[in-house]
Amino acid sequence: MISLIVAFDKHHLIGKDGWMPWDLKEDLKHFRSYTMNKSLLVGRNTFEGFKKPLPHRFHYVLTHRDLEIHDESVQVIHDIQEVVERFKGSDEELVVIGGAQIYKEALPYVDKMIISLVDGEFEGDTYFPDFNEKDFETVAIEEKEGFAVHTLVRKEC
Ligand SMILES: NC(=O)c1ccc[n+]([C@@H]2O[C@H](COP(=O)([O-])OP(=O)(O)OC[C@H]3O[C@@H](n4cnc5c(N)ncnc54)[C@H](OP(=O)(O)O)[C@@H]3O)[C@@H](O)[C@H]2O)c1
């Protein structure tokens, strides 16, 4: 199973200067809780924004570069297909955690999206890619302080 987790505002803004445009501790807690003990697919830019790998999670870091990361919770990959094929149709969950480039490339394979819709408007430089909302059904909306968590699942063809 392949899922995707993101926080965006009503304009689908996700990033500013390599980090998020807002400071929402409650959303970081939600992110931590959803991703805990799972495998993550992350782009090199977003991964570099973390000070170190996220504890109790496995990271597939996508890059064109010949990166060496000596950490048993990290695997550097150069081909998104490699990972997608391993998880597609499997009971084990791969969570796509961004950023924008990785969301765009992974979206066609995503079964479920966990979207934090952040209240307010912000300035920034990175946006979630366009996607066809008709391909997904909203199955849950949970209101939180400063954002609401929308769960979308891909409609059966
Ligand atoms: N609001 C949220 O939920 C959220 C979540 C995540 C990230 N963000 C924000 O998004 C921004 C970063 O997004 P971004 O689009 O700049 O970067 P990104 O998607 O994190 O990483 C892009 C990098 O991934 C690698 N890559 C992409 N496609 C590849 C492919 N097909 N094969 C091999 N490598 C590939 C390349 O690395 P190389 O250059 O090394 O080749 C590329 O430069 C930051 O501001 C971050 O805070 C926000």
The ligand as an ORCA input file, in Angstrom:
! r2SCAN-3c Opt
* xyz 0 1
  N       4.176     20.794      3.877
  C       4.587     19.530      3.777
  O       3.864     18.590      4.133
  C       5.947     19.247      3.197
  C       6.393     17.909      3.120
  C       7.658     17.669      2.568
  C       8.418     18.718      2.094
  N       7.951     19.986      2.176
  C       8.720     21.122      1.663
  O       9.006     20.904      0.276
  C      10.240     21.571     -0.022
  C      11.179     20.588     -0.714
  O      10.586     20.096     -1.927
  P      11.424     19.958     -3.281
  O      10.490     19.645     -4.388
  O      12.318     21.141     -3.397
  O      12.415     18.745     -2.975
  P      12.213     17.183     -2.721
  O      11.055     16.665     -3.509
  O      12.260     16.923     -1.268
  O      13.596     16.601     -3.297
  C      13.942     16.823     -4.655
  C      15.179     16.024     -4.972
  O      14.863     14.638     -5.048
  C      15.668     14.023     -6.018
  N      14.827     13.444     -7.074
  C      13.610     13.873     -7.492
  N      13.154     13.067     -8.477
  C      14.108     12.126     -8.668
  C      14.218     11.011     -9.529
  N      13.245     10.672    -10.399
  N      15.346     10.258     -9.478
  C      16.316     10.550     -8.601
  N      16.270     11.594     -7.740
  C      15.173     12.369     -7.780
  C      16.602     15.076     -6.550
  O      17.743     15.052     -5.700
  P      19.228     15.405     -6.224
  O      19.220     16.879     -6.488
  O      20.107     15.005     -5.080
  O      19.447     14.571     -7.450
  C      15.812     16.347     -6.314
  O      16.616     17.513     -6.253
  C      10.789     22.094      1.291
  O      10.404     23.444      1.470
  C      10.075     21.222      2.315
  O       9.972     21.836      3.588
  C       6.729     20.269      2.733
*
